Amino acid sequence: MPADGRFIVITVPAAAGFAAVEDAVNSWTAEQGCPWEYGNVYDEDGQPLGWWITA
């Protein structure tokens, strides 16, 4: 948790596509001057987890 105790969580359907998510979040965070990162998308080595890929 951030030291100031403030954060936001956004949930978007994977069907929207990661490019759409990144565009929206990048736009908002640029206006706010704050960083962001994915949760539950990449492993500790930076590799995609792949849970959104269907067989």
mmCIF entry with sequence, helices, sheets and N, C-alpha, C, O atoms, coordinates in Angstrom:
data_MODEL
# 
_entry.id   MODEL 
# 
_entity.id                         1 
_entity.type                       polymer 
_entity.pdbx_number_of_molecules   1 
# 
_entity_poly.entity_id                      1 
_entity_poly.type                           'polypeptide(L)' 
_entity_poly.nstd_linkage                   no 
_entity_poly.nstd_monomer                   no 
_entity_poly.pdbx_seq_one_letter_code       MPADGRFIVITVPAAAGFAAVEDAVNSWTAEQGCPWEYGNVYDEDGQPLGWWITA 
_entity_poly.pdbx_seq_one_letter_code_can   MPADGRFIVITVPAAAGFAAVEDAVNSWTAEQGCPWEYGNVYDEDGQPLGWWITA 
_entity_poly.pdbx_strand_id                 A 
# 
loop_
_entity_poly_seq.entity_id 
_entity_poly_seq.num 
_entity_poly_seq.mon_id 
_entity_poly_seq.hetero 
1 1  MET n 
1 2  PRO n 
1 3  ALA n 
1 4  ASP n 
1 5  GLY n 
1 6  ARG n 
1 7  PHE n 
1 8  ILE n 
1 9  VAL n 
1 10 ILE n 
1 11 THR n 
1 12 VAL n 
1 13 PRO n 
1 14 ALA n 
1 15 ALA n 
1 16 ALA n 
1 17 GLY n 
1 18 PHE n 
1 19 ALA n 
1 20 ALA n 
1 21 VAL n 
1 22 GLU n 
1 23 ASP n 
1 24 ALA n 
1 25 VAL n 
1 26 ASN n 
1 27 SER n 
1 28 TRP n 
1 29 THR n 
1 30 ALA n 
1 31 GLU n 
1 32 GLN n 
1 33 GLY n 
1 34 CYS n 
1 35 PRO n 
1 36 TRP n 
1 37 GLU n 
1 38 TYR n 
1 39 GLY n 
1 40 ASN n 
1 41 VAL n 
1 42 TYR n 
1 43 ASP n 
1 44 GLU n 
1 45 ASP n 
1 46 GLY n 
1 47 GLN n 
1 48 PRO n 
1 49 LEU n 
1 50 GLY n 
1 51 TRP n 
1 52 TRP n 
1 53 ILE n 
1 54 THR n 
1 55 ALA n 
# 
_struct_asym.id          A 
_struct_asym.entity_id   1 
# 
loop_
_struct_conf.conf_type_id 
_struct_conf.id 
_struct_conf.pdbx_PDB_helix_id 
_struct_conf.beg_label_comp_id 
_struct_conf.beg_label_asym_id 
_struct_conf.beg_label_seq_id 
_struct_conf.pdbx_beg_PDB_ins_code 
_struct_conf.end_label_comp_id 
_struct_conf.end_label_asym_id 
_struct_conf.end_label_seq_id 
_struct_conf.pdbx_end_PDB_ins_code 
_struct_conf.beg_auth_comp_id 
_struct_conf.beg_auth_asym_id 
_struct_conf.beg_auth_seq_id 
_struct_conf.end_auth_comp_id 
_struct_conf.end_auth_asym_id 
_struct_conf.end_auth_seq_id 
_struct_conf.pdbx_PDB_helix_class 
_struct_conf.details 
_struct_conf.pdbx_PDB_helix_length 
HELX_P HELX_P1 AA1 ALA A 14 ? ALA A 16 ? ALA A 14 ALA A 16 5 ? 3  
HELX_P HELX_P2 AA2 PHE A 18 ? GLN A 32 ? PHE A 18 GLN A 32 1 ? 15 
# 
_struct_conf_type.id          HELX_P 
_struct_conf_type.criteria    ? 
_struct_conf_type.reference   ? 
# 
loop_
_atom_site.group_PDB 
_atom_site.id 
_atom_site.type_symbol 
_atom_site.label_atom_id 
_atom_site.label_alt_id 
_atom_site.label_comp_id 
_atom_site.label_asym_id 
_atom_site.label_entity_id 
_atom_site.label_seq_id 
_atom_site.pdbx_PDB_ins_code 
_atom_site.Cartn_x 
_atom_site.Cartn_y 
_atom_site.Cartn_z 
_atom_site.occupancy 
_atom_site.B_iso_or_equiv 
_atom_site.pdbx_formal_charge 
_atom_site.auth_seq_id 
_atom_site.auth_comp_id 
_atom_site.auth_asym_id 
_atom_site.auth_atom_id 
_atom_site.pdbx_PDB_model_num 
ATOM 1   N N  . MET A 1 1  ? 0.844   -1.169  0.000   1.00 0.00 ? 1  MET A N  1 
ATOM 2   C CA . MET A 1 1  ? 0.000   0.000   0.000   1.00 0.00 ? 1  MET A CA 1 
ATOM 3   C C  . MET A 1 1  ? 0.898   1.244   0.000   1.00 0.00 ? 1  MET A C  1 
ATOM 4   O O  . MET A 1 1  ? 1.935   1.260   0.664   1.00 0.00 ? 1  MET A O  1 
ATOM 5   N N  . PRO A 1 2  ? 0.505   2.274   -0.735  1.00 0.00 ? 2  PRO A N  1 
ATOM 6   C CA . PRO A 1 2  ? 1.288   3.520   -0.726  1.00 0.00 ? 2  PRO A CA 1 
ATOM 7   C C  . PRO A 1 2  ? 1.369   4.104   0.687   1.00 0.00 ? 2  PRO A C  1 
ATOM 8   O O  . PRO A 1 2  ? 0.460   3.910   1.495   1.00 0.00 ? 2  PRO A O  1 
ATOM 9   N N  . ALA A 1 3  ? 2.446   4.810   0.980   1.00 0.00 ? 3  ALA A N  1 
ATOM 10  C CA . ALA A 1 3  ? 2.653   5.393   2.301   1.00 0.00 ? 3  ALA A CA 1 
ATOM 11  C C  . ALA A 1 3  ? 1.514   6.326   2.712   1.00 0.00 ? 3  ALA A C  1 
ATOM 12  O O  . ALA A 1 3  ? 1.174   6.404   3.893   1.00 0.00 ? 3  ALA A O  1 
ATOM 13  N N  . ASP A 1 4  ? 0.923   7.034   1.747   1.00 0.00 ? 4  ASP A N  1 
ATOM 14  C CA . ASP A 1 4  ? -0.161  7.948   2.083   1.00 0.00 ? 4  ASP A CA 1 
ATOM 15  C C  . ASP A 1 4  ? -1.517  7.255   2.180   1.00 0.00 ? 4  ASP A C  1 
ATOM 16  O O  . ASP A 1 4  ? -2.517  7.889   2.516   1.00 0.00 ? 4  ASP A O  1 
ATOM 17  N N  . GLY A 1 5  ? -1.552  5.941   1.883   1.00 0.00 ? 5  GLY A N  1 
ATOM 18  C CA . GLY A 1 5  ? -2.778  5.171   2.010   1.00 0.00 ? 5  GLY A CA 1 
ATOM 19  C C  . GLY A 1 5  ? -3.806  5.410   0.929   1.00 0.00 ? 5  GLY A C  1 
ATOM 20  O O  . GLY A 1 5  ? -4.947  4.969   1.066   1.00 0.00 ? 5  GLY A O  1 
ATOM 21  N N  . ARG A 1 6  ? -3.439  6.100   -0.151  1.00 0.00 ? 6  ARG A N  1 
ATOM 22  C CA . ARG A 1 6  ? -4.403  6.380   -1.212  1.00 0.00 ? 6  ARG A CA 1 
ATOM 23  C C  . ARG A 1 6  ? -4.037  5.607   -2.472  1.00 0.00 ? 6  ARG A C  1 
ATOM 24  O O  . ARG A 1 6  ? -2.881  5.602   -2.896  1.00 0.00 ? 6  ARG A O  1 
ATOM 25  N N  . PHE A 1 7  ? -5.011  4.967   -3.055  1.00 0.00 ? 7  PHE A N  1 
ATOM 26  C CA . PHE A 1 7  ? -4.831  4.279   -4.328  1.00 0.00 ? 7  PHE A CA 1 
ATOM 27  C C  . PHE A 1 7  ? -6.194  4.024   -4.938  1.00 0.00 ? 7  PHE A C  1 
ATOM 28  O O  . PHE A 1 7  ? -7.220  4.152   -4.270  1.00 0.00 ? 7  PHE A O  1 
ATOM 29  N N  . ILE A 1 8  ? -6.198  3.663   -6.209  1.00 0.00 ? 8  ILE A N  1 
ATOM 30  C CA . ILE A 1 8  ? -7.443  3.365   -6.906  1.00 0.00 ? 8  ILE A CA 1 
ATOM 31  C C  . ILE A 1 8  ? -7.277  2.029   -7.617  1.00 0.00 ? 8  ILE A C  1 
ATOM 32  O O  . ILE A 1 8  ? -6.198  1.717   -8.123  1.00 0.00 ? 8  ILE A O  1 
ATOM 33  N N  . VAL A 1 9  ? -8.327  1.258   -7.655  1.00 0.00 ? 9  VAL A N  1 
ATOM 34  C CA . VAL A 1 9  ? -8.333  -0.021  -8.358  1.00 0.00 ? 9  VAL A CA 1 
ATOM 35  C C  . VAL A 1 9  ? -9.383  0.086   -9.454  1.00 0.00 ? 9  VAL A C  1 
ATOM 36  O O  . VAL A 1 9  ? -10.514 0.501   -9.205  1.00 0.00 ? 9  VAL A O  1 
ATOM 37  N N  . ILE A 1 10 ? -8.999  -0.292  -10.669 1.00 0.00 ? 10 ILE A N  1 
ATOM 38  C CA . ILE A 1 10 ? -9.910  -0.262  -11.809 1.00 0.00 ? 10 ILE A CA 1 
ATOM 39  C C  . ILE A 1 10 ? -10.026 -1.671  -12.361 1.00 0.00 ? 10 ILE A C  1 
ATOM 40  O O  . ILE A 1 10 ? -9.015  -2.333  -12.595 1.00 0.00 ? 10 ILE A O  1 
ATOM 41  N N  . THR A 1 11 ? -11.232 -2.126  -12.569 1.00 0.00 ? 11 THR A N  1 
ATOM 42  C CA . THR A 1 11 ? -11.465 -3.441  -13.152 1.00 0.00 ? 11 THR A CA 1 
ATOM 43  C C  . THR A 1 11 ? -12.124 -3.247  -14.508 1.00 0.00 ? 11 THR A C  1 
ATOM 44  O O  . THR A 1 11 ? -13.164 -2.598  -14.620 1.00 0.00 ? 11 THR A O  1 
ATOM 45  N N  . VAL A 1 12 ? -11.506 -3.819  -15.538 1.00 0.00 ? 12 VAL A N  1 
ATOM 46  C CA . VAL A 1 12 ? -12.004 -3.696  -16.906 1.00 0.00 ? 12 VAL A CA 1 
ATOM 47  C C  . VAL A 1 12 ? -12.034 -5.102  -17.504 1.00 0.00 ? 12 VAL A C  1 
ATOM 48  O O  . VAL A 1 12 ? -11.095 -5.871  -17.300 1.00 0.00 ? 12 VAL A O  1 
ATOM 49  N N  . PRO A 1 13 ? -13.087 -5.452  -18.233 1.00 0.00 ? 13 PRO A N  1 
ATOM 50  C CA . PRO A 1 13 ? -13.130 -6.775  -18.864 1.00 0.00 ? 13 PRO A CA 1 
ATOM 51  C C  . PRO A 1 13 ? -11.946 -6.970  -19.820 1.00 0.00 ? 13 PRO A C  1 
ATOM 52  O O  . PRO A 1 13 ? -11.604 -6.063  -20.579 1.00 0.00 ? 13 PRO A O  1 
ATOM 53  N N  . ALA A 1 14 ? -11.332 -8.137  -19.781 1.00 0.00 ? 14 ALA A N  1 
ATOM 54  C CA . ALA A 1 14 ? -10.214 -8.434  -20.677 1.00 0.00 ? 14 ALA A CA 1 
ATOM 55  C C  . ALA A 1 14 ? -10.632 -8.309  -22.133 1.00 0.00 ? 14 ALA A C  1 
ATOM 56  O O  . ALA A 1 14 ? -9.800  -8.029  -22.996 1.00 0.00 ? 14 ALA A O  1 
ATOM 57  N N  . ALA A 1 15 ? -11.918 -8.513  -22.414 1.00 0.00 ? 15 ALA A N  1 
ATOM 58  C CA . ALA A 1 15 ? -12.427 -8.413  -23.780 1.00 0.00 ? 15 ALA A CA 1 
ATOM 59  C C  . ALA A 1 15 ? -12.248 -7.010  -24.362 1.00 0.00 ? 15 ALA A C  1 
ATOM 60  O O  . ALA A 1 15 ? -12.257 -6.843  -25.582 1.00 0.00 ? 15 ALA A O  1 
ATOM 61  N N  . ALA A 1 16 ? -12.087 -6.004  -23.506 1.00 0.00 ? 16 ALA A N  1 
ATOM 62  C CA . ALA A 1 16 ? -11.859 -4.637  -23.988 1.00 0.00 ? 16 ALA A CA 1 
ATOM 63  C C  . ALA A 1 16 ? -10.489 -4.513  -24.653 1.00 0.00 ? 16 ALA A C  1 
ATOM 64  O O  . ALA A 1 16 ? -10.267 -3.624  -25.475 1.00 0.00 ? 16 ALA A O  1 
ATOM 65  N N  . GLY A 1 17 ? -9.586  -5.404  -24.294 1.00 0.00 ? 17 GLY A N  1 
ATOM 66  C CA . GLY A 1 17 ? -8.240  -5.387  -24.871 1.00 0.00 ? 17 GLY A CA 1 
ATOM 67  C C  . GLY A 1 17 ? -7.297  -4.530  -24.050 1.00 0.00 ? 17 GLY A C  1 
ATOM 68  O O  . GLY A 1 17 ? -7.693  -3.486  -23.531 1.00 0.00 ? 17 GLY A O  1 
ATOM 69  N N  . PHE A 1 18 ? -6.061  -4.963  -23.930 1.00 0.00 ? 18 PHE A N  1 
ATOM 70  C CA . PHE A 1 18 ? -5.092  -4.258  -23.106 1.00 0.00 ? 18 PHE A CA 1 
ATOM 71  C C  . PHE A 1 18 ? -4.730  -2.891  -23.679 1.00 0.00 ? 18 PHE A C  1 
ATOM 72  O O  . PHE A 1 18 ? -4.427  -1.974  -22.916 1.00 0.00 ? 18 PHE A O  1 
ATOM 73  N N  . ALA A 1 19 ? -4.754  -2.732  -24.979 1.00 0.00 ? 19 ALA A N  1 
ATOM 74  C CA . ALA A 1 19 ? -4.441  -1.426  -25.576 1.00 0.00 ? 19 ALA A CA 1 
ATOM 75  C C  . ALA A 1 19 ? -5.468  -0.380  -25.134 1.00 0.00 ? 19 ALA A C  1 
ATOM 76  O O  . ALA A 1 19 ? -5.104  0.752   -24.816 1.00 0.00 ? 19 ALA A O  1 
ATOM 77  N N  . ALA A 1 20 ? -6.738  -0.752  -25.115 1.00 0.00 ? 20 ALA A N  1 
ATOM 78  C CA . ALA A 1 20 ? -7.785  0.175   -24.684 1.00 0.00 ? 20 ALA A CA 1 
ATOM 79  C C  . ALA A 1 20 ? -7.630  0.528   -23.212 1.00 0.00 ? 20 ALA A C  1 
ATOM 80  O O  . ALA A 1 20 ? -7.797  1.684   -22.822 1.00 0.00 ? 20 ALA A O  1 
ATOM 81  N N  . VAL A 1 21 ? -7.312  -0.460  -22.405 1.00 0.00 ? 21 VAL A N  1 
ATOM 82  C CA . VAL A 1 21 ? -7.100  -0.219  -20.977 1.00 0.00 ? 21 VAL A CA 1 
ATOM 83  C C  . VAL A 1 21 ? -5.921  0.725   -20.783 1.00 0.00 ? 21 VAL A C  1 
ATOM 84  O O  . VAL A 1 21 ? -6.021  1.707   -20.047 1.00 0.00 ? 21 VAL A O  1 
ATOM 85  N N  . GLU A 1 22 ? -4.816  0.433   -21.437 1.00 0.00 ? 22 GLU A N  1 
ATOM 86  C CA . GLU A 1 22 ? -3.614  1.260   -21.300 1.00 0.00 ? 22 GLU A CA 1 
ATOM 87  C C  . GLU A 1 22 ? -3.854  2.690   -21.759 1.00 0.00 ? 22 GLU A C  1 
ATOM 88  O O  . GLU A 1 22 ? -3.396  3.627   -21.107 1.00 0.00 ? 22 GLU A O  1 
ATOM 89  N N  . ASP A 1 23 ? -4.557  2.877   -22.858 1.00 0.00 ? 23 ASP A N  1 
ATOM 90  C CA . ASP A 1 23 ? -4.861  4.227   -23.343 1.00 0.00 ? 23 ASP A CA 1 
ATOM 91  C C  . ASP A 1 23 ? -5.667  5.019   -22.318 1.00 0.00 ? 23 ASP A C  1 
ATOM 92  O O  . ASP A 1 23 ? -5.352  6.173   -22.028 1.00 0.00 ? 23 ASP A O  1 
ATOM 93  N N  . ALA A 1 24 ? -6.703  4.395   -21.776 1.00 0.00 ? 24 ALA A N  1 
ATOM 94  C CA . ALA A 1 24 ? -7.562  5.075   -20.805 1.00 0.00 ? 24 ALA A CA 1 
ATOM 95  C C  . ALA A 1 24 ? -6.801  5.408   -19.531 1.00 0.00 ? 24 ALA A C  1 
ATOM 96  O O  . ALA A 1 24 ? -6.886  6.530   -19.031 1.00 0.00 ? 24 ALA A O  1 
ATOM 97  N N  . VAL A 1 25 ? -6.066  4.450   -19.007 1.00 0.00 ? 25 VAL A N  1 
ATOM 98  C CA . VAL A 1 25 ? -5.357  4.677   -17.747 1.00 0.00 ? 25 VAL A CA 1 
ATOM 99  C C  . VAL A 1 25 ? -4.187  5.637   -17.944 1.00 0.00 ? 25 VAL A C  1 
ATOM 100 O O  . VAL A 1 25 ? -3.935  6.481   -17.084 1.00 0.00 ? 25 VAL A O  1 
ATOM 101 N N  . ASN A 1 26 ? -3.479  5.526   -19.049 1.00 0.00 ? 26 ASN A N  1 
ATOM 102 C CA . ASN A 1 26 ? -2.382  6.462   -19.317 1.00 0.00 ? 26 ASN A CA 1 
ATOM 103 C C  . ASN A 1 26 ? -2.894  7.897   -19.396 1.00 0.00 ? 26 ASN A C  1 
ATOM 104 O O  . ASN A 1 26 ? -2.243  8.816   -18.898 1.00 0.00 ? 26 ASN A O  1 
ATOM 105 N N  . SER A 1 27 ? -4.038  8.092   -20.009 1.00 0.00 ? 27 SER A N  1 
ATOM 106 C CA . SER A 1 27 ? -4.619  9.426   -20.128 1.00 0.00 ? 27 SER A CA 1 
ATOM 107 C C  . SER A 1 27 ? -4.962  9.988   -18.751 1.00 0.00 ? 27 SER A C  1 
ATOM 108 O O  . SER A 1 27 ? -4.628  11.132  -18.443 1.00 0.00 ? 27 SER A O  1 
ATOM 109 N N  . TRP A 1 28 ? -5.622  9.192   -17.931 1.00 0.00 ? 28 TRP A N  1 
ATOM 110 C CA . TRP A 1 28 ? -6.035  9.653   -16.616 1.00 0.00 ? 28 TRP A CA 1 
ATOM 111 C C  . TRP A 1 28 ? -4.821  9.922   -15.721 1.00 0.00 ? 28 TRP A C  1 
ATOM 112 O O  . TRP A 1 28 ? -4.753  10.962  -15.066 1.00 0.00 ? 28 TRP A O  1 
ATOM 113 N N  . THR A 1 29 ? -3.875  8.999   -15.693 1.00 0.00 ? 29 THR A N  1 
ATOM 114 C CA . THR A 1 29 ? -2.720  9.180   -14.809 1.00 0.00 ? 29 THR A CA 1 
ATOM 115 C C  . THR A 1 29 ? -1.838  10.338  -15.253 1.00 0.00 ? 29 THR A C  1 
ATOM 116 O O  . THR A 1 29 ? -1.209  10.981  -14.411 1.00 0.00 ? 29 THR A O  1 
ATOM 117 N N  . ALA A 1 30 ? -1.773  10.622  -16.547 1.00 0.00 ? 30 ALA A N  1 
ATOM 118 C CA . ALA A 1 30 ? -0.988  11.765  -17.025 1.00 0.00 ? 30 ALA A CA 1 
ATOM 119 C C  . ALA A 1 30 ? -1.574  13.068  -16.476 1.00 0.00 ? 30 ALA A C  1 
ATOM 120 O O  . ALA A 1 30 ? -0.833  13.973  -16.090 1.00 0.00 ? 30 ALA A O  1 
ATOM 121 N N  . GLU A 1 31 ? -2.887  13.156  -16.444 1.00 0.00 ? 31 GLU A N  1 
ATOM 122 C CA . GLU A 1 31 ? -3.542  14.345  -15.893 1.00 0.00 ? 31 GLU A CA 1 
ATOM 123 C C  . GLU A 1 31 ? -3.323  14.473  -14.388 1.00 0.00 ? 31 GLU A C  1 
ATOM 124 O O  . GLU A 1 31 ? -3.241  15.583  -13.861 1.00 0.00 ? 31 GLU A O  1 
ATOM 125 N N  . GLN A 1 32 ? -3.230  13.347  -13.704 1.00 0.00 ? 32 GLN A N  1 
ATOM 126 C CA . GLN A 1 32 ? -3.089  13.342  -12.254 1.00 0.00 ? 32 GLN A CA 1 
ATOM 127 C C  . GLN A 1 32 ? -1.624  13.407  -11.803 1.00 0.00 ? 32 GLN A C  1 
ATOM 128 O O  . GLN A 1 32 ? -1.334  13.725  -10.650 1.00 0.00 ? 32 GLN A O  1 
ATOM 129 N N  . GLY A 1 33 ? -0.706  13.100  -12.730 1.00 0.00 ? 33 GLY A N  1 
ATOM 130 C CA . GLY A 1 33 ? 0.713   13.080  -12.383 1.00 0.00 ? 33 GLY A CA 1 
ATOM 131 C C  . GLY A 1 33 ? 1.072   11.932  -11.456 1.00 0.00 ? 33 GLY A C  1 
ATOM 132 O O  . GLY A 1 33 ? 1.880   12.093  -10.541 1.00 0.00 ? 33 GLY A O  1 
ATOM 133 N N  . CYS A 1 34 ? 0.472   10.774  -11.694 1.00 0.00 ? 34 CYS A N  1 
ATOM 134 C CA . CYS A 1 34 ? 0.752   9.628   -10.827 1.00 0.00 ? 34 CYS A CA 1 
ATOM 135 C C  . CYS A 1 34 ? 1.092   8.394   -11.663 1.00 0.00 ? 34 CYS A C  1 
ATOM 136 O O  . CYS A 1 34 ? 0.692   8.301   -12.824 1.00 0.00 ? 34 CYS A O  1 
ATOM 137 N N  . PRO A 1 35 ? 1.822   7.454   -11.084 1.00 0.00 ? 35 PRO A N  1 
ATOM 138 C CA . PRO A 1 35 ? 2.184   6.226   -11.798 1.00 0.00 ? 35 PRO A CA 1 
ATOM 139 C C  . PRO A 1 35 ? 1.060   5.194   -11.699 1.00 0.00 ? 35 PRO A C  1 
ATOM 140 O O  . PRO A 1 35 ? 0.129   5.335   -10.907 1.00 0.00 ? 35 PRO A O  1 
ATOM 141 N N  . TRP A 1 36 ? 1.175   4.161   -12.520 1.00 0.00 ? 36 TRP A N  1 
ATOM 142 C CA . TRP A 1 36 ? 0.243   3.049   -12.436 1.00 0.00 ? 36 TRP A CA 1 
ATOM 143 C C  . TRP A 1 36 ? 0.955   1.782   -12.880 1.00 0.00 ? 36 TRP A C  1 
ATOM 144 O O  . TRP A 1 36 ? 2.010   1.834   -13.512 1.00 0.00 ? 36 TRP A O  1 
ATOM 145 N N  . GLU A 1 37 ? 0.366   0.653   -12.544 1.00 0.00 ? 37 GLU A N  1 
ATOM 146 C CA . GLU A 1 37 ? 0.894   -0.635  -12.990 1.00 0.00 ? 37 GLU A CA 1 
ATOM 147 C C  . GLU A 1 37 ? -0.234  -1.659  -12.998 1.00 0.00 ? 37 GLU A C  1 
ATOM 148 O O  . GLU A 1 37 ? -1.233  -1.515  -12.293 1.00 0.00 ? 37 GLU A O  1 
ATOM 149 N N  . TYR A 1 38 ? -0.052  -2.687  -13.806 1.00 0.00 ? 38 TYR A N  1 
ATOM 150 C CA . TYR A 1 38 ? -1.008  -3.789  -13.835 1.00 0.00 ? 38 TYR A CA 1 
ATOM 151 C C  . TYR A 1 38 ? -0.840  -4.643  -12.591 1.00 0.00 ? 38 TYR A C  1 
ATOM 152 O O  . TYR A 1 38 ? 0.255   -4.742  -12.036 1.00 0.00 ? 38 TYR A O  1 
ATOM 153 N N  . GLY A 1 39 ? -1.918  -5.251  -12.163 1.00 0.00 ? 39 GLY A N  1 
ATOM 154 C CA . GLY A 1 39 ? -1.889  -6.283  -11.149 1.00 0.00 ? 39 GLY A CA 1 
ATOM 155 C C  . GLY A 1 39 ? -2.439  -7.545  -11.775 1.00 0.00 ? 39 GLY A C  1 
ATOM 156 O O  . GLY A 1 39 ? -3.404  -7.481  -12.536 1.00 0.00 ? 39 GLY A O  1 
ATOM 157 N N  . ASN A 1 40 ? -1.852  -8.686  -11.476 1.00 0.00 ? 40 ASN A N  1 
ATOM 158 C CA . ASN A 1 40 ? -2.351  -9.987  -11.939 1.00 0.00 ? 40 ASN A CA 1 
ATOM 159 C C  . ASN A 1 40 ? -2.255  -10.155 -13.456 1.00 0.00 ? 40 ASN A C  1 
ATOM 160 O O  . ASN A 1 40 ? -3.056  -10.880 -14.046 1.00 0.00 ? 40 ASN A O  1 
ATOM 161 N N  . VAL A 1 41 ? -1.288  -9.497  -14.093 1.00 0.00 ? 41 VAL A N  1 
ATOM 162 C CA . VAL A 1 41 ? -1.106  -9.634  -15.536 1.00 0.00 ? 41 VAL A CA 1 
ATOM 163 C C  . VAL A 1 41 ? 0.278   -10.206 -15.853 1.00 0.00 ? 41 VAL A C  1 
ATOM 164 O O  . VAL A 1 41 ? 0.424   -11.011 -16.772 1.00 0.00 ? 41 VAL A O  1 
ATOM 165 N N  . TYR A 1 42 ? 1.287   -9.789  -15.092 1.00 0.00 ? 42 TYR A N  1 
ATOM 166 C CA . TYR A 1 42 ? 2.655   -10.248 -15.328 1.00 0.00 ? 42 TYR A CA 1 
ATOM 167 C C  . TYR A 1 42 ? 3.200   -10.954 -14.092 1.00 0.00 ? 42 TYR A C  1 
ATOM 168 O O  . TYR A 1 42 ? 2.837   -10.622 -12.964 1.00 0.00 ? 42 TYR A O  1 
ATOM 169 N N  . ASP A 1 43 ? 4.083   -11.937 -14.321 1.00 0.00 ? 43 ASP A N  1 
ATOM 170 C CA . ASP A 1 43 ? 4.724   -12.608 -13.194 1.00 0.00 ? 43 ASP A CA 1 
ATOM 171 C C  . ASP A 1 43 ? 5.911   -11.781 -12.707 1.00 0.00 ? 43 ASP A C  1 
ATOM 172 O O  . ASP A 1 43 ? 6.176   -10.700 -13.234 1.00 0.00 ? 43 ASP A O  1 
ATOM 173 N N  . GLU A 1 44 ? 6.619   -12.283 -11.707 1.00 0.00 ? 44 GLU A N  1 
ATOM 174 C CA . GLU A 1 44 ? 7.731   -11.536 -11.114 1.00 0.00 ? 44 GLU A CA 1 
ATOM 175 C C  . GLU A 1 44 ? 8.883   -11.313 -12.084 1.00 0.00 ? 44 GLU A C  1 
ATOM 176 O O  . GLU A 1 44 ? 9.744   -10.469 -11.834 1.00 0.00 ? 44 GLU A O  1 
ATOM 177 N N  . ASP A 1 45 ? 8.912   -12.058 -13.191 1.00 0.00 ? 45 ASP A N  1 
ATOM 178 C CA . ASP A 1 45 ? 9.948   -11.876 -14.217 1.00 0.00 ? 45 ASP A CA 1 
ATOM 179 C C  . ASP A 1 45 ? 9.473   -10.992 -15.370 1.00 0.00 ? 45 ASP A C  1 
ATOM 180 O O  . ASP A 1 45 ? 10.201  -10.800 -16.344 1.00 0.00 ? 45 ASP A O  1 
ATOM 181 N N  . GLY A 1 46 ? 8.250   -10.451 -15.264 1.00 0.00 ? 46 GLY A N  1 
ATOM 182 C CA . GLY A 1 46 ? 7.718   -9.577  -16.302 1.00 0.00 ? 46 GLY A CA 1 
ATOM 183 C C  . GLY A 1 46 ? 7.080   -10.298 -17.472 1.00 0.00 ? 46 GLY A C  1 
ATOM 184 O O  . GLY A 1 46 ? 6.795   -9.684  -18.500 1.00 0.00 ? 46 GLY A O  1 
ATOM 185 N N  . GLN A 1 47 ? 6.851   -11.600 -17.327 1.00 0.00 ? 47 GLN A N  1 
ATOM 186 C CA . GLN A 1 47 ? 6.226   -12.381 -18.391 1.00 0.00 ? 47 GLN A CA 1 
ATOM 187 C C  . GLN A 1 47 ? 4.709   -12.410 -18.195 1.00 0.00 ? 47 GLN A C  1 
ATOM 188 O O  . GLN A 1 47 ? 4.238   -12.514 -17.063 1.00 0.00 ? 47 GLN A O  1 
ATOM 189 N N  . PRO A 1 48 ? 3.934   -12.319 -19.294 1.00 0.00 ? 48 PRO A N  1 
ATOM 190 C CA . PRO A 1 48 ? 2.477   -12.350 -19.170 1.00 0.00 ? 48 PRO A CA 1 
ATOM 191 C C  . PRO A 1 48 ? 2.011   -13.670 -18.532 1.00 0.00 ? 48 PRO A C  1 
ATOM 192 O O  . PRO A 1 48 ? 2.542   -14.736 -18.842 1.00 0.00 ? 48 PRO A O  1 
ATOM 193 N N  . LEU A 1 49 ? 1.029   -13.588 -17.650 1.00 0.00 ? 49 LEU A N  1 
ATOM 194 C CA . LEU A 1 49 ? 0.469   -14.775 -17.011 1.00 0.00 ? 49 LEU A CA 1 
ATOM 195 C C  . LEU A 1 49 ? -0.419  -15.561 -17.972 1.00 0.00 ? 49 LEU A C  1 
ATOM 196 O O  . LEU A 1 49 ? -0.514  -16.784 -17.865 1.00 0.00 ? 49 LEU A O  1 
ATOM 197 N N  . GLY A 1 50 ? -1.069  -14.870 -18.909 1.00 0.00 ? 50 GLY A N  1 
ATOM 198 C CA . GLY A 1 50 ? -1.857  -15.541 -19.950 1.00 0.00 ? 50 GLY A CA 1 
ATOM 199 C C  . GLY A 1 50 ? -3.229  -16.014 -19.535 1.00 0.00 ? 50 GLY A C  1 
ATOM 200 O O  . GLY A 1 50 ? -3.854  -16.775 -20.273 1.00 0.00 ? 50 GLY A O  1 
ATOM 201 N N  . TRP A 1 51 ? -3.733  -15.590 -18.368 1.00 0.00 ? 51 TRP A N  1 
ATOM 202 C CA . TRP A 1 51 ? -5.044  -16.064 -17.930 1.00 0.00 ? 51 TRP A CA 1 
ATOM 203 C C  . TRP A 1 51 ? -6.171  -15.625 -18.842 1.00 0.00 ? 51 TRP A C  1 
ATOM 204 O O  . TRP A 1 51 ? -7.261  -16.193 -18.787 1.00 0.00 ? 51 TRP A O  1 
ATOM 205 N N  . TRP A 1 52 ? -5.935  -14.630 -19.676 1.00 0.00 ? 52 TRP A N  1 
ATOM 206 C CA . TRP A 1 52 ? -6.987  -14.094 -20.551 1.00 0.00 ? 52 TRP A CA 1 
ATOM 207 C C  . TRP A 1 52 ? -7.071  -14.820 -21.897 1.00 0.00 ? 52 TRP A C  1 
ATOM 208 O O  . TRP A 1 52 ? -7.980  -14.561 -22.685 1.00 0.00 ? 52 TRP A O  1 
ATOM 209 N N  . ILE A 1 53 ? -6.144  -15.710 -22.157 1.00 0.00 ? 53 ILE A N  1 
ATOM 210 C CA . ILE A 1 53 ? -6.115  -16.444 -23.433 1.00 0.00 ? 53 ILE A CA 1 
ATOM 211 C C  . ILE A 1 53 ? -7.021  -17.662 -23.309 1.00 0.00 ? 53 ILE A C  1 
ATOM 212 O O  . ILE A 1 53 ? -6.882  -18.466 -22.387 1.00 0.00 ? 53 ILE A O  1 
ATOM 213 N N  . THR A 1 54 ? -7.950  -17.781 -24.254 1.00 0.00 ? 54 THR A N  1 
ATOM 214 C CA . THR A 1 54 ? -8.834  -18.939 -24.255 1.00 0.00 ? 54 THR A CA 1 
ATOM 215 C C  . THR A 1 54 ? -8.317  -19.968 -25.247 1.00 0.00 ? 54 THR A C  1 
ATOM 216 O O  . THR A 1 54 ? -7.672  -19.618 -26.236 1.00 0.00 ? 54 THR A O  1 
ATOM 217 N N  . ALA A 1 55 ? -8.593  -21.200 -24.988 1.00 0.00 ? 55 ALA A N  1 
ATOM 218 C CA . ALA A 1 55 ? -8.107  -22.305 -25.828 1.00 0.00 ? 55 ALA A CA 1 
ATOM 219 C C  . ALA A 1 55 ? -8.756  -22.359 -27.171 1.00 0.00 ? 55 ALA A C  1 
ATOM 220 O O  . ALA A 1 55 ? -8.441  -23.236 -27.975 1.00 0.00 ? 55 ALA A O  1 
# 
